[in-house]
């Protein structure tokens, strides 16, 4: 096999390896996106859960504050009843208000206690959920880091293949190199082997003259149908 044919063979193998490597890198990109989506969903779910707990705690605080305000209002009205000189009509009004407010205070106090109990119970559940969340998050992060290491290794392998490709290209005559790059823009396999007496790229039968040139191995031969470079299997 001539030096040019040998360089074409090596170049085709390198481009095939680079194409395969690009596919693996694309798969890694997709896997990374999936993991990032899962991580984002995990964080969003936990953020919603924390917000639910915050709202529950705020409801308990609001009920407690309302109960305190109601109790303060009762004390204010009772002080007027006990220590101030007021009209009979105002006295009756204040007594009625105190009665209503005491009933409201009982209701608010009961609600505040119920909510505080719910907050305490929910806080325990939230702590357990936080722990499981952190475990799931750590696992997803670990998987992302592993993908990052795979990507780094593949990129290093790709850089080495590209360097070898440049070397192989440099061994080709300018016209052959130009033709190869043109074919590569059209086909994923600009260099193909002969299968029987057919081009394995377009699968059409080759002429006897083309087969003779291939067997002689003294020149670069292309398919008369698709123009791919042809090689005989060793």
Buried (B, 14 or more C-beta within 10 A) or exposed (E): EEEBBEBBBBBBBBBEBBEEBEEBBEEBEEBBEEBEEBBEEBEEEBEEBBEEBEEBBEBBBBBBEBBBEBBEBBEBBBEBBEEEEEEEEEBEEBEEBBEEBBEBBEBBBEBBBEBBEBBEEBEEEBEEBEEEBEEBBEBBEEBBEEBEEBBEEBEEBBEEBEEBBEEBBEBBEEEBBEBBEEBBEEBEBBBBBBEEEBBBBBEEBBEEEBBEBBEEEEEBBBBBBBBBBBBEEE
